[in-house]
Amino acid sequence: MTDNTPGQMKTEEVLRYELETFRQEHRDLDEAIRALELTGGDVLTIKRLKKQKLALKDKIAALEDRITPDIIA
């Protein structure tokens, strides 16, 4: 559906933009976690960042499912 009126489903283009944004955030968190682990960063901060990264992974999976729905052949 490509209707942009309020309350309507988001267009695929918007979903793909959100997906790429979440993927970039996921990569950024991964780099931050790696840097903190290498430098002996705060354990609680690392755990919090890992939790954020996992939440982003779930959002990414949900968006991928919306963009590419299961098709029964």
Chimera marker file (.cmm) of the C-alpha trace (Angstrom):
<marker_set name="trace">
<marker id="1" x="0.000" y="0.000" z="0.000" r="1" g="1" b="0" radius="0.5"/>
<marker id="2" x="1.489" y="3.354" z="-0.960" r="1" g="1" b="0" radius="0.5"/>
<marker id="3" x="-1.089" y="5.697" z="0.587" r="1" g="1" b="0" radius="0.5"/>
<marker id="4" x="0.642" y="8.184" z="2.907" r="1" g="1" b="0" radius="0.5"/>
<marker id="5" x="-2.468" y="9.336" z="4.773" r="1" g="1" b="0" radius="0.5"/>
<marker id="6" x="-2.319" y="9.199" z="8.571" r="1" g="1" b="0" radius="0.5"/>
<marker id="7" x="-3.199" y="5.790" z="9.958" r="1" g="1" b="0" radius="0.5"/>
<marker id="8" x="-2.243" y="3.952" z="6.780" r="1" g="1" b="0" radius="0.5"/>
<marker id="9" x="0.542" y="1.396" z="6.490" r="1" g="1" b="0" radius="0.5"/>
<marker id="10" x="3.988" y="2.816" z="5.849" r="1" g="1" b="0" radius="0.5"/>
<marker id="11" x="5.315" y="2.555" z="2.346" r="1" g="1" b="0" radius="0.5"/>
<marker id="12" x="8.008" y="0.022" z="1.566" r="1" g="1" b="0" radius="0.5"/>
<marker id="13" x="10.426" y="2.876" z="0.877" r="1" g="1" b="0" radius="0.5"/>
<marker id="14" x="9.963" y="4.243" z="4.412" r="1" g="1" b="0" radius="0.5"/>
<marker id="15" x="10.323" y="0.751" z="5.884" r="1" g="1" b="0" radius="0.5"/>
<marker id="16" x="13.561" y="0.206" z="3.976" r="1" g="1" b="0" radius="0.5"/>
<marker id="17" x="14.909" y="3.554" z="5.209" r="1" g="1" b="0" radius="0.5"/>
<marker id="18" x="14.050" y="2.617" z="8.811" r="1" g="1" b="0" radius="0.5"/>
<marker id="19" x="15.644" y="-0.790" z="8.290" r="1" g="1" b="0" radius="0.5"/>
<marker id="20" x="18.906" y="0.731" z="7.080" r="1" g="1" b="0" radius="0.5"/>
<marker id="21" x="18.868" y="3.208" z="9.973" r="1" g="1" b="0" radius="0.5"/>
<marker id="22" x="18.445" y="0.379" z="12.494" r="1" g="1" b="0" radius="0.5"/>
<marker id="23" x="21.191" y="-1.640" z="10.799" r="1" g="1" b="0" radius="0.5"/>
<marker id="24" x="23.575" y="1.326" z="11.060" r="1" g="1" b="0" radius="0.5"/>
<marker id="25" x="22.697" y="1.807" z="14.727" r="1" g="1" b="0" radius="0.5"/>
<marker id="26" x="23.329" y="-1.918" z="15.278" r="1" g="1" b="0" radius="0.5"/>
<marker id="27" x="26.776" y="-1.647" z="13.644" r="1" g="1" b="0" radius="0.5"/>
<marker id="28" x="27.589" y="1.454" z="15.698" r="1" g="1" b="0" radius="0.5"/>
<marker id="29" x="26.639" y="-0.322" z="18.922" r="1" g="1" b="0" radius="0.5"/>
<marker id="30" x="28.739" y="-3.314" z="17.913" r="1" g="1" b="0" radius="0.5"/>
<marker id="31" x="31.778" y="-1.070" z="17.413" r="1" g="1" b="0" radius="0.5"/>
<marker id="32" x="31.188" y="0.725" z="20.720" r="1" g="1" b="0" radius="0.5"/>
<marker id="33" x="30.870" y="-2.574" z="22.589" r="1" g="1" b="0" radius="0.5"/>
<marker id="34" x="34.031" y="-3.920" z="20.981" r="1" g="1" b="0" radius="0.5"/>
<marker id="35" x="35.961" y="-0.750" z="21.885" r="1" g="1" b="0" radius="0.5"/>
<marker id="36" x="34.754" y="-0.844" z="25.489" r="1" g="1" b="0" radius="0.5"/>
<marker id="37" x="35.659" y="-4.511" z="25.818" r="1" g="1" b="0" radius="0.5"/>
<marker id="38" x="39.151" y="-3.895" z="24.438" r="1" g="1" b="0" radius="0.5"/>
<marker id="39" x="39.798" y="-0.959" z="26.744" r="1" g="1" b="0" radius="0.5"/>
<marker id="40" x="38.315" y="-2.555" z="29.860" r="1" g="1" b="0" radius="0.5"/>
<marker id="41" x="35.183" y="-0.403" z="29.887" r="1" g="1" b="0" radius="0.5"/>
<marker id="42" x="32.462" y="-0.455" z="32.516" r="1" g="1" b="0" radius="0.5"/>
<marker id="43" x="30.753" y="-3.855" z="32.615" r="1" g="1" b="0" radius="0.5"/>
<marker id="44" x="27.304" y="-2.356" z="33.267" r="1" g="1" b="0" radius="0.5"/>
<marker id="45" x="27.650" y="-0.026" z="30.280" r="1" g="1" b="0" radius="0.5"/>
<marker id="46" x="28.655" y="-2.942" z="28.056" r="1" g="1" b="0" radius="0.5"/>
<marker id="47" x="25.649" y="-4.962" z="29.253" r="1" g="1" b="0" radius="0.5"/>
<marker id="48" x="23.310" y="-2.021" z="28.597" r="1" g="1" b="0" radius="0.5"/>
<marker id="49" x="24.702" y="-1.559" z="25.074" r="1" g="1" b="0" radius="0.5"/>
<marker id="50" x="24.370" y="-5.276" z="24.357" r="1" g="1" b="0" radius="0.5"/>
<marker id="51" x="20.731" y="-5.128" z="25.470" r="1" g="1" b="0" radius="0.5"/>
<marker id="52" x="20.122" y="-2.172" z="23.123" r="1" g="1" b="0" radius="0.5"/>
<marker id="53" x="21.833" y="-4.078" z="20.315" r="1" g="1" b="0" radius="0.5"/>
<marker id="54" x="19.588" y="-7.100" z="20.899" r="1" g="1" b="0" radius="0.5"/>
<marker id="55" x="16.472" y="-4.898" z="20.858" r="1" g="1" b="0" radius="0.5"/>
<marker id="56" x="17.614" y="-3.418" z="17.546" r="1" g="1" b="0" radius="0.5"/>
<marker id="57" x="18.147" y="-6.919" z="16.169" r="1" g="1" b="0" radius="0.5"/>
<marker id="58" x="14.513" y="-7.714" z="16.999" r="1" g="1" b="0" radius="0.5"/>
<marker id="59" x="13.324" y="-4.492" z="15.312" r="1" g="1" b="0" radius="0.5"/>
<marker id="60" x="15.418" y="-5.320" z="12.234" r="1" g="1" b="0" radius="0.5"/>
<marker id="61" x="13.927" y="-8.816" z="12.021" r="1" g="1" b="0" radius="0.5"/>
<marker id="62" x="10.386" y="-7.434" z="12.362" r="1" g="1" b="0" radius="0.5"/>
<marker id="63" x="10.968" y="-4.871" z="9.597" r="1" g="1" b="0" radius="0.5"/>
<marker id="64" x="12.516" y="-7.495" z="7.321" r="1" g="1" b="0" radius="0.5"/>
<marker id="65" x="9.416" y="-9.632" z="7.841" r="1" g="1" b="0" radius="0.5"/>
<marker id="66" x="7.139" y="-6.721" z="6.939" r="1" g="1" b="0" radius="0.5"/>
<marker id="67" x="9.125" y="-5.930" z="3.797" r="1" g="1" b="0" radius="0.5"/>
<marker id="68" x="9.501" y="-9.555" z="2.657" r="1" g="1" b="0" radius="0.5"/>
<marker id="69" x="6.438" y="-11.484" z="3.830" r="1" g="1" b="0" radius="0.5"/>
<marker id="70" x="6.371" y="-15.274" z="3.702" r="1" g="1" b="0" radius="0.5"/>
<marker id="71" x="5.037" y="-16.475" z="0.387" r="1" g="1" b="0" radius="0.5"/>
<marker id="72" x="3.568" y="-19.935" z="0.182" r="1" g="1" b="0" radius="0.5"/>
<marker id="73" x="4.654" y="-21.450" z="-3.109" r="1" g="1" b="0" radius="0.5"/>
<link id1="1" id2="2" r="1" g="1" b="0" radius="0.2"/>
<link id1="2" id2="3" r="1" g="1" b="0" radius="0.2"/>
<link id1="3" id2="4" r="1" g="1" b="0" radius="0.2"/>
<link id1="4" id2="5" r="1" g="1" b="0" radius="0.2"/>
<link id1="5" id2="6" r="1" g="1" b="0" radius="0.2"/>
<link id1="6" id2="7" r="1" g="1" b="0" radius="0.2"/>
<link id1="7" id2="8" r="1" g="1" b="0" radius="0.2"/>
<link id1="8" id2="9" r="1" g="1" b="0" radius="0.2"/>
<link id1="9" id2="10" r="1" g="1" b="0" radius="0.2"/>
<link id1="10" id2="11" r="1" g="1" b="0" radius="0.2"/>
<link id1="11" id2="12" r="1" g="1" b="0" radius="0.2"/>
<link id1="12" id2="13" r="1" g="1" b="0" radius="0.2"/>
<link id1="13" id2="14" r="1" g="1" b="0" radius="0.2"/>
<link id1="14" id2="15" r="1" g="1" b="0" radius="0.2"/>
<link id1="15" id2="16" r="1" g="1" b="0" radius="0.2"/>
<link id1="16" id2="17" r="1" g="1" b="0" radius="0.2"/>
<link id1="17" id2="18" r="1" g="1" b="0" radius="0.2"/>
<link id1="18" id2="19" r="1" g="1" b="0" radius="0.2"/>
<link id1="19" id2="20" r="1" g="1" b="0" radius="0.2"/>
<link id1="20" id2="21" r="1" g="1" b="0" radius="0.2"/>
<link id1="21" id2="22" r="1" g="1" b="0" radius="0.2"/>
<link id1="22" id2="23" r="1" g="1" b="0" radius="0.2"/>
<link id1="23" id2="24" r="1" g="1" b="0" radius="0.2"/>
<link id1="24" id2="25" r="1" g="1" b="0" radius="0.2"/>
<link id1="25" id2="26" r="1" g="1" b="0" radius="0.2"/>
<link id1="26" id2="27" r="1" g="1" b="0" radius="0.2"/>
<link id1="27" id2="28" r="1" g="1" b="0" radius="0.2"/>
<link id1="28" id2="29" r="1" g="1" b="0" radius="0.2"/>
<link id1="29" id2="30" r="1" g="1" b="0" radius="0.2"/>
<link id1="30" id2="31" r="1" g="1" b="0" radius="0.2"/>
<link id1="31" id2="32" r="1" g="1" b="0" radius="0.2"/>
<link id1="32" id2="33" r="1" g="1" b="0" radius="0.2"/>
<link id1="33" id2="34" r="1" g="1" b="0" radius="0.2"/>
<link id1="34" id2="35" r="1" g="1" b="0" radius="0.2"/>
<link id1="35" id2="36" r="1" g="1" b="0" radius="0.2"/>
<link id1="36" id2="37" r="1" g="1" b="0" radius="0.2"/>
<link id1="37" id2="38" r="1" g="1" b="0" radius="0.2"/>
<link id1="38" id2="39" r="1" g="1" b="0" radius="0.2"/>
<link id1="39" id2="40" r="1" g="1" b="0" radius="0.2"/>
<link id1="40" id2="41" r="1" g="1" b="0" radius="0.2"/>
<link id1="41" id2="42" r="1" g="1" b="0" radius="0.2"/>
<link id1="42" id2="43" r="1" g="1" b="0" radius="0.2"/>
<link id1="43" id2="44" r="1" g="1" b="0" radius="0.2"/>
<link id1="44" id2="45" r="1" g="1" b="0" radius="0.2"/>
<link id1="45" id2="46" r="1" g="1" b="0" radius="0.2"/>
<link id1="46" id2="47" r="1" g="1" b="0" radius="0.2"/>
<link id1="47" id2="48" r="1" g="1" b="0" radius="0.2"/>
<link id1="48" id2="49" r="1" g="1" b="0" radius="0.2"/>
<link id1="49" id2="50" r="1" g="1" b="0" radius="0.2"/>
<link id1="50" id2="51" r="1" g="1" b="0" radius="0.2"/>
<link id1="51" id2="52" r="1" g="1" b="0" radius="0.2"/>
<link id1="52" id2="53" r="1" g="1" b="0" radius="0.2"/>
<link id1="53" id2="54" r="1" g="1" b="0" radius="0.2"/>
<link id1="54" id2="55" r="1" g="1" b="0" radius="0.2"/>
<link id1="55" id2="56" r="1" g="1" b="0" radius="0.2"/>
<link id1="56" id2="57" r="1" g="1" b="0" radius="0.2"/>
<link id1="57" id2="58" r="1" g="1" b="0" radius="0.2"/>
<link id1="58" id2="59" r="1" g="1" b="0" radius="0.2"/>
<link id1="59" id2="60" r="1" g="1" b="0" radius="0.2"/>
<link id1="60" id2="61" r="1" g="1" b="0" radius="0.2"/>
<link id1="61" id2="62" r="1" g="1" b="0" radius="0.2"/>
<link id1="62" id2="63" r="1" g="1" b="0" radius="0.2"/>
<link id1="63" id2="64" r="1" g="1" b="0" radius="0.2"/>
<link id1="64" id2="65" r="1" g="1" b="0" radius="0.2"/>
<link id1="65" id2="66" r="1" g="1" b="0" radius="0.2"/>
<link id1="66" id2="67" r="1" g="1" b="0" radius="0.2"/>
<link id1="67" id2="68" r="1" g="1" b="0" radius="0.2"/>
<link id1="68" id2="69" r="1" g="1" b="0" radius="0.2"/>
<link id1="69" id2="70" r="1" g="1" b="0" radius="0.2"/>
<link id1="70" id2="71" r="1" g="1" b="0" radius="0.2"/>
<link id1="71" id2="72" r="1" g="1" b="0" radius="0.2"/>
<link id1="72" id2="73" r="1" g="1" b="0" radius="0.2"/>
</marker_set>
